[in-house]
Amino acid sequence: MKKLIFTAIIIASVFAMNSCYYDKEDLLYPVTVDCATVNASYATDVSPLILSKCSYSGCHSAGSSAGGLVLESYTQVANSAGGINQRCIIEKTMPPSNPLTPNEIAILKCWINAGTPNN
């Protein structure tokens, strides 16, 4: 009888440990963006977003660039589009203290998907 109870406890423990896990909901169920309806311009949309959320003193600005990355010009931002896509859109780990809104994510995603035009 003790062996049966012990076996049942072990089986229940295994199921309990395997059934509970935590994942980021937005990674499991990403929000889809229709870039046909989002006209993202570098000058009017992307640049102000980068300047206000990324390229300020203490982060990705000249003289105080986090991780050696400066995001102050079109060329710097366009050359970093892959990393911006990964960290801001996919992982959502940047910016760490002021998260992007769904609209801001859509702007960046559509601008990158359009080939990072300098418009």
Residue pairs with C-beta under 8 A, 6 or more apart in sequence:
24 92
26 92
27 90
27 91
27 92
31 102
31 105
33 105
33 106
33 109
33 110
35 106
35 109
35 110
35 113
35 114
38 106
38 107
38 110
39 110
40 46
40 106
40 107
40 108
40 110
40 111
40 114
41 111
41 119
42 74
42 77
42 111
42 116
42 117
42 118
42 119
43 119
45 107
45 111
46 77
46 107
46 108
46 111
47 74
47 77
49 104
49 107
49 108
50 60
50 71
50 77
51 72
53 95
53 98
53 100
53 104
54 60
54 71
54 94
54 95
55 61
55 70
55 71
55 72
57 64
58 64
58 66
59 65
59 66
59 95
60 66
60 69
60 70
60 71
60 72
61 70
61 71
61 72
62 70
62 72
69 76
69 80
69 83
70 76
71 77
71 80
74 118
77 84
77 116
78 116
78 118
81 112
81 116
84 94
84 108
84 112
85 108
85 109
85 112
87 93
87 94
88 94
88 95
88 100
88 105
88 108
89 105
89 108
89 109
89 112
92 99
92 100
92 105
100 108
111 117
